[in-house]
Amino acid sequence: MNRLDHRDPLVFDTHELGRRPGALRKVSRTLEAPEGLGIIDVIGVPEKSELALELRLESVVEGVLVTGTAEAVVEGECVRCLEPVEFDLDVDFQELYYYPESDERHRARTAGTEDLDEDSEEETYRLEGDFFDLRPVLRDAVVLALPLQPVCQEDCLGLCSECGARLSDDPAHHHDAADPRWAALQGLSATPGDEARGEVADRRRGTKNSDTREGLAENQEK
């Protein structure tokens, strides 16, 4: 029993192709992009945006060879300045979908070889009846074509670490910074000479006040 839903726009029917090696069929389909076509929280094809597929289905001895292209608009965020990034993506892909019986023979031939492991098993695609699911192949092709660190422009200067301003908008942007060698003197309002002069002035004021009090005392005695 087929597990694939033939109503899924990314599931294709090869019944009309037949199993005669060399038989060829071309398929064009425009559909809503599924989720997961991209790098999460970085960049990708927006879900339900337009996705155009051009496929070439060719019957071979072991299965159906699928060759195609996908066109879509990609959206993301610049990793330097956080501005939106958008561009057209055009990717090519090719994959062999094995007939069930051919896949069994293929696995029997490669069983026990050093090159066969769990990862290679997962990379083998199979027809289910006359149907195949393009989703995993399409996802791999799109993700591999996307930049891991998208930028709005190659020479993007990023953001100011002090205020967050976009530096590409103002390349001369800067902040005046105090020389750290003078940090110990920040907050001091007087020089050592000023402090010494202040102490002398305080002593003089104290002597003057003392003389004044003594003068007042003498006048009172008289």
C-alpha positions in Angstrom: 0.0 0.0 0.0 1.3 3.4 -0.9 2.1 5.8 1.9 2.4 8.8 -0.3 -0.5 11.1 -0.8 -1.0 11.6 -4.6 -2.8 14.9 -3.8 0.4 16.4 -2.4 1.8 18.7 -5.1 5.3 17.4 -4.4 4.3 13.8 -5.1 4.6 12.8 -8.7 3.1 9.9 -10.6 5.3 7.9 -13.0 2.6 5.6 -14.3 2.4 7.1 -17.7 6.2 6.9 -18.1 6.1 3.1 -17.9 9.2 1.0 -17.2 10.7 0.9 -20.7 14.3 2.2 -20.4 14.6 5.4 -22.4 11.0 6.6 -21.9 10.9 10.3 -21.2 8.3 12.7 -19.7 8.6 16.4 -18.9 6.6 18.0 -16.1 6.1 21.7 -15.2 4.4 22.6 -11.9 3.9 25.8 -10.0 2.9 25.4 -6.4 3.1 26.9 -2.9 6.4 26.3 -1.2 6.3 23.9 1.7 7.8 24.7 5.1 11.4 23.8 5.8 13.0 25.0 2.5 15.9 26.9 4.1 18.1 27.4 7.2 15.9 28.1 10.2 16.0 31.7 11.5 18.6 32.6 8.9 17.3 32.4 5.3 15.0 30.4 3.1 12.0 30.2 0.8 9.0 31.6 2.7 6.3 29.0 3.3 3.4 29.3 0.7 5.4 31.5 -1.6 5.5 30.7 -5.3 7.7 27.8 -6.3 8.2 26.8 -9.9 9.4 23.3 -10.9 10.6 22.0 -14.2 11.2 18.2 -14.2 12.5 15.7 -16.6 11.5 12.1 -15.8 13.4 9.4 -17.5 12.9 5.6 -17.2 16.1 3.7 -16.6 16.9 0.0 -15.8 16.9 0.5 -12.0 14.2 3.2 -11.7 13.3 6.7 -12.6 15.9 9.4 -13.0 14.6 12.8 -12.0 16.4 15.9 -13.3 15.0 19.3 -12.6 15.2 22.9 -11.6 13.4 24.9 -9.0 12.9 28.7 -9.0 11.8 30.7 -5.9 12.3 33.9 -4.0 14.5 33.7 -0.9 14.1 35.9 2.1 16.4 36.3 5.1 18.3 38.8 7.3 21.8 40.3 6.8 24.0 38.8 9.5 26.0 42.1 9.7 23.4 44.9 9.8 20.1 42.8 10.3 18.5 44.4 7.2 16.2 42.3 5.1 17.8 40.2 2.3 15.8 39.0 -0.7 16.9 37.4 -4.0 15.8 34.9 -6.7 17.1 31.4 -6.3 17.5 28.9 -9.2 18.7 25.5 -8.2 19.4 22.3 -10.2 19.0 18.7 -8.9 19.1 15.1 -10.0 18.2 11.9 -8.2 17.5 8.3 -9.0 14.3 6.8 -7.5 14.7 3.0 -7.4 12.0 0.6 -8.3 11.3 -1.5 -5.1 12.7 -4.7 -6.5 15.8 -2.9 -8.0 16.5 -1.3 -4.6 16.4 -4.7 -3.0 19.0 -6.0 -5.5 21.1 -2.9 -5.1 21.2 -3.3 -1.3 22.0 -7.0 -1.7 25.0 -6.2 -4.0 26.4 -3.6 -1.6 25.7 -5.5 1.7 28.8 -6.1 3.7 30.9 -3.4 1.9 32.8 -0.9 4.0 31.2 2.1 2.2 27.7 1.2 3.1 26.4 2.8 6.4 23.2 4.3 7.8 23.8 7.6 6.1 24.0 6.0 2.6 20.9 4.0 3.3 19.0 7.2 4.1 20.2 8.8 0.8 18.6 6.0 -1.3 15.3 7.1 -2.7 12.6 4.6 -3.7 9.4 4.7 -5.7 6.3 3.7 -3.8 4.2 2.0 -6.4 4.3 4.5 -9.3 4.8 7.6 -7.0 7.8 9.4 -5.7 8.2 12.3 -3.2 10.3 15.2 -4.4 10.3 17.0 -1.1 13.5 15.7 0.5 15.5 16.1 -2.7 14.2 19.6 -3.2 14.9 20.5 0.4 18.6 19.3 0.1 19.1 21.2 -3.2 17.7 24.5 -1.8 19.5 24.4 1.6 22.9 23.6 -0.1 22.4 26.6 -2.5 21.8 29.1 0.3 24.5 31.2 2.0 25.2 30.3 5.6 25.9 33.9 6.4 23.7 36.1 4.1 24.6 39.8 3.7 22.7 42.6 2.1 25.8 43.6 0.1 29.3 42.2 0.0 30.9 45.3 1.6 28.3 45.7 4.3 29.9 47.5 7.3 27.5 46.1 9.9 26.3 48.0 13.0 28.0 50.5 15.3 28.9 48.6 18.5 28.1 51.8 20.5 24.7 52.9 19.3 23.6 50.3 16.7 23.6 52.7 13.7 24.0 51.1 10.3 27.5 52.0 9.3 27.0 51.6 5.5 24.5 54.6 5.7 27.2 56.7 7.3 30.8 55.4 6.8 32.2 58.4 8.8 30.1 57.5 11.8 32.2 57.5 15.0 32.1 58.3 18.7 34.6 60.3 20.7 36.3 58.1 23.2 38.4 59.2 26.1 42.0 57.9 26.2 42.0 55.1 28.8 45.3 56.3 30.1 43.6 59.4 31.5 40.7 57.4 33.1 42.3 57.7 36.6 42.1 61.5 36.4 38.4 61.6 35.3 36.2 63.3 37.9 39.1 65.2 39.5 38.3 68.9 39.4 41.6 70.3 40.7 45.3 69.7 40.2 47.7 68.9 43.1 48.9 72.5 43.0 45.4 73.8 43.3 44.8 71.5 46.3 47.9 72.8 48.0 46.9 76.4 47.4 43.5 75.6 48.8 44.9 74.2 52.0 47.0 77.3 52.5 44.0 79.5 51.9 42.0 77.5 54.5 44.7 77.9 57.1 44.8 81.6 56.5 41.1 81.9 56.8 41.3 79.9 60.1 44.0 82.2 61.5 42.1 85.3 60.5 38.9 84.0 62.2 40.9 83.2 65.3 42.4 86.7 65.4 38.9 88.2 65.0 37.5 86.2 67.9 40.5 87.2 70.1 39.9 90.9 69.2 36.2 90.7 70.1 37.1 89.1 73.5 39.5 91.9 74.3 37.0 94.6 73.5 34.4 92.9 75.7 36.8 92.9 78.7 37.5 96.6 78.3 
